[in-house]
Amino acid sequence: MSRNWVATHIPYEIDNGVVKTEGVHYKVTGTFLGGLLGMSPYATPFSITSRLIGAWDEDIGNEPAVKTGKLLEDRIIDYAIAKHSDIGTIFKAEEIFAKREGHHKDWVSDFEDDVFAGHVDGIVSKDGKDYILEVKTARDATAWLNGPPQHYLLQTMLYNHFITKQDRVYFLLGLVGTEHYNNPNSWIANPNNCFLFEVPIDREKENEYIERARAIYKETVAKGISTTATDSPIDQTILTYLKDTSGTMDDLHNLIEEYGVIRTANKQYEDANKENVKKEDELKERIKTVMVQWGIVKDGPVSIRQSERKSFDFAKADVEGFDYANYLTKTTVNTINYKEDKKCN
């Protein structure tokens, strides 16, 4: 899976799997805590420390799941306010903490610390006590069968450690389908897709995790170095990216030359098999036509799978006076074009 890398323009060096920069140390947020401790399926100590010293960054803000989650957060909290008043008074973050404007990195943290920062989704208040409220969305509830995944729990532990200091936190989980990525407004909260979790917190473990993360930070990020990259796919993907982008023009020319060789070889293979590829496509269409016509779902190794595709009808929207322009987002896509030199013999 490709990553949406963001150039940081911060000079760095790589020495035996350790990345070094100077003068850059971002804080550990709740999202990063699990990875820093080696307790997340999506991040590692190397990926987090090398990112916190500014060697690399990525933008996931336009990923469908992330965008949908952000758009539905208020709706999920509103549902909880209406249906779960028994747990206390539920407040949205905007009602309690500093206004969040601009890029996420520029937000004022909800608490002060020289190593950690964070932004909660909400607060539950009852009997004079405040509790952390975290909102998540997911397509599959499997990971939540035994409660919130560990890296999410660590996120709330960080907030609880610095803000509420209680023996429990609350999670709201909204289950969404891929169809909601294209049309988040079609998602309606109900008892079958919106769930409340009350999760006990082991304060002793919480303190242990925070102090361990602080120690890792001070031994690495505060000194402008990362932990050592391991053989994990996550670490190797980032290390390859960093090595490629820290190279010389000669290194870039070598990459382009290698790409050209592979591209030519693939093209020669495609040309040699062009008729077979065409025949394969024709046969596939004929088989599909017959099976659909006869109502056959499976025959031997071949099966038919039906799926619906939805598209936005701009012409109809114009006729009905819907201003779709207000809902369009702009993204930048980088595309490589390779033009072979045509040499005259």
C-alpha positions, 0 to 999 in steps of 0.5 A, a space after each residue: 500500500 502506497 503512502 501519501 508522503 509529505 516532504 518535510 525539507 528537513 536534512 537528515 542522515 541515516 547511520 546503520 538504521 538510525 535516522 538523525 536530524 537537528 533541532 526538530 522534536 515534535 511531541 508525542 500525541 495520543 495517536 503516536 503513543 501506541 506506536 512509540 511503545 511498540 503496541 500498535 499494528 500500524 506504527 513502530 518505535 522507529 516509524 514514530 521517532 523518525 517522524 517526530 524528529 521531522 525526517 518524514 511525514 504523511 497526510 492521511 486527511 483525505 483518506 476516505 475512512 479518515 474523512 468519514 470519521 471526522 464528518 460523523 464524529 458530531 453525529 455520533 456524539 449527538 446520538 450518545 447525548 440523546 441515548 446515554 444520558 445515564 452515564 452523565 452529561 456529555 460535552 463535545 471538545 469544542 465546548 470545553 477546550 481551545 478552538 481548533 483551527 488550521 492544520 492538526 499540527 497547529 492545534 493547541 494541546 488540551 494539556 501542557 507537557 514538554 513531551 506529550 500533547 493531545 486533543 480529546 473528542 469529548 468529556 463525560 461529567 457525572 457527580 463532579 467528576 470528568 471522564 475522557 470520551 473518545 470517538 472512533 469509526 470502523 468498518 468491522 467490529 471484529 477488533 472491538 469484540 473484547 473492547 477497544 484495541 490496545 493502541 486506542 486504549 493507550 490514546 485515552 490513557 494519555 488523555 486521562 493521565 494529564 486531564 481527568 485522572 479517573 479510573 475509567 474512560 468512555 468510547 463511542 464506536 460508529 460502524 460504517 460501510 464503504 458506501 458511507 465513504 462517498 456519502 457520509 450523510 447517508 449514515 444514520 446513527 442507530 442501536 445497530 451501528 453506534 455503541 458505547 464502551 465504558 472501559 476501566 483504567 489501570 492507573 498504575 499501568 497507565 503511569 508505567 506506559 507514560 513514563 516508558 514513552 517519556 524515557 524513549 523520547 528523551 533517549 531518542 527524539 530529544 537528542 534528534 535521533 530515531 530508534 534503530 529500524 527493524 526488519 518489519 515491513 513498516 520500518 523497511 518501507 520508511 527506511 527505503 523512502 528516506 534512503 531514496 529521498 536523501 540520495 544524490 542526483 546520480 542515485 535518482 538517475 540510477 533509479 530512472 535507468 532501472 525503471 526504464 529497463 524494467 519498463 522496457 522488459 514489461 512492454 516487450 512481454 506485453 507486446 509478445 502476449 498482446 493477442 493472448 491478452 485480447 483473447 482472454 478478455 474476449 472469452 471472459 466477456 462471452 462467459 460472463 454474458 452466457 452465465 448472466 443470461 442463463 442465471 448461473 452463479 458458479 460453474 467450475 472455477 468461474 463464478 459471477 459476483 454482482 456489485 453495485 456501483 454508485 456515481 454522482 450525476 452532475 447533470 441531474 444535480 445542476 437541474 435540481 439546483 444542487 451546488 455540488 461545488 461546495 462539497 468538492 475537495 482538492 487534492 494534489 496527485 503526482 504522476 510520473 510520465 516516462 518518455 523514451 528517447 527516439 534515436 535515429 539509426 
